[in-house]
Amino acid sequence: MVEQTKFMLPESELPERWYNIAADLPKAPPPPLNPGTHQPIGPEALAPLFPMELIKQEVSQERYIDIPEEIREVYRLWRPTPLIRARRLEKALGTPAHIYFKYEGASPVGSHKPNTAVAQAYYNKQEGVTRITTETGAGQWGCALAMACNFFGIELKVYMVKVSYEQKPYRRSLMQVYGASVVPSPSPDTNAGRAILAATPDTPGSLGIAISEAVEDAATREDTKYSLGSVLNHVLMHQTVIGQEAIRQMELAGEYPDIVIGCAGGGSNYAGIAFPFMREKLVEGRKTRFIAVEPEACPSLTKGEFRYDFGDTAGMTPLVKMYTLGHTFIPEGIHAGGLRYHGMANLVCELYDQGFMEARAYHQNTVFEAAMQFARSEAIVPAPESAHAIRAAIDEALACKQSGEKKTILFNLSGHGYFDMTAYDNYLAGKLHDFAYPEAKVREAMKSVPVVA
Ligand SMILES: *Cc1c(COP(=O)(O)O)cnc(C)c1O
């Protein structure tokens, strides 16, 4: 018998709805707060920034929300994505474990990000928005939103974290191919950017700074809304097409994962693969383990404090309860640009705090070692972000080799790394630095976190 490697779903099995885990959480998360009054904000506070339908989704308690046909039509360009059994990697490791990965690099821009970009562009279009601003770290989000805005005829301005603007020039080009305009952040185009440039002209930038710039731009223009590529409830929900497909594909493979793994920057691809399986743990009593993996240089879940903080550096967003390193914390310029965020999605933090999942952090050299081993056995060159999940999957498989347990491991390969070859060049030349956890910088940044009674 030929053993099957690739588990594909027909287009007819593209999910018809998104899954909203808020409906199944045993304990409701605390509400976002107004930064001035510390009182819970209502949906209207978000109206200058987001279209109403996305705000409704943000606060929704509905378990499932139907995906409009116009969005599914775009999803069909690359979805359902493949689920692949990493047989060669299993063999190279000599593990009895079975390793599966869901491949989100199959999207036109090479990551999971279009799953929400297309939805967000669609709802903005529906409500007559003609211009959107956003931030991007490594550029995957900017590329995804540029593609989506191009489909729906919306103008896009992207504030791209400066270190990535310089490290990843081709993602900038790709955004421009789709018609977006891109500036390095901090930029001279906003008050937030000008203030940071004046104080620290050499800053590598950060996601928090770029968010401040994009939010300010949108809040000060009538024709413009803002779009965020991770962290928010509606973004995590849009990503659940990943896990819903994976559940069906694991059925085709005749297995069920003992461990589900995703890398976590703001938490969206992790939530995308994990939440539909997490539902089966919360509601049906499955014993699945879940692991979110982050960089040692920016370890919000593993080393942060669980408290209210701002989502951006300038402190313009509502206060959200999350594991945070402090909104003014600026991580080192590691190559996994998408994981350089000071906080984490509130829903992921709640699940972590309530004990339903684990988290761990790795240094970038050991992450790239895993990426190399994966590329040499499965041929796909992973994004540096996704390689964090691979590191954890390999470590779990090696633990099975020690114990002789035949576990089934599933991880999300959130994107490919073909625009990240500078990072691989640096790794191969032995030039990647491992940054020790910056305890003093975090302690300093935590002083800027507001005290909420
Ligand atoms: C943006 C990105 C991430 C990190 O963002 P999350 O919201 O945590 O998923 C991870 N992997 C890839 C490929 C990305 O583009």
The ligand as an SDF file (V2000), in Angstrom:
LIG
                    3D

 15 15  0  0  0  0  0  0  0  0999 V2000
    2.5830   37.7360   10.6240 C   0  0  0  0  0  0  0  0  0  0  0  0
    3.1040   36.3680   10.6580 C   0  0  0  0  0  0  0  0  0  0  0  0
    3.2310   35.6730   11.8720 C   0  0  0  0  0  0  0  0  0  0  0  0
    2.9280   36.2910   13.2080 C   0  0  0  0  0  0  0  0  0  0  0  0
    1.6430   36.7780   13.3840 O   0  0  0  0  0  0  0  0  0  0  0  0
    0.5200   35.9940   14.1820 P   0  0  0  0  0  0  0  0  0  0  0  0
   -0.6080   36.9460   14.2310 O   0  0  0  0  0  0  0  0  0  0  0  0
    1.0700   35.6610   15.5320 O   0  0  0  0  0  0  0  0  0  0  0  0
    0.2070   34.7810   13.3820 O   0  0  0  0  0  0  0  0  0  0  0  0
    3.6710   34.3690   11.8260 C   0  0  0  0  0  0  0  0  0  0  0  0
    4.0050   33.7760   10.6690 N   0  0  0  0  0  0  0  0  0  0  0  0
    3.9100   34.4100    9.4880 C   0  0  0  0  0  0  0  0  0  0  0  0
    4.3110   33.7000    8.2340 C   0  0  0  0  0  0  0  0  0  0  0  0
    3.4450   35.7170    9.4430 C   0  0  0  0  0  0  0  0  0  0  0  0
    3.3260   36.3350    8.2790 O   0  0  0  0  0  0  0  0  0  0  0  0
  1  2  1  0
  2  3  1  0
  2 14  2  0
  3  4  1  0
  3 10  2  0
  4  5  1  0
  5  6  1  0
  6  7  2  0
  6  8  1  0
  6  9  1  0
 10 11  1  0
 11 12  2  0
 12 13  1  0
 12 14  1  0
 14 15  1  0
M  END
$$$$
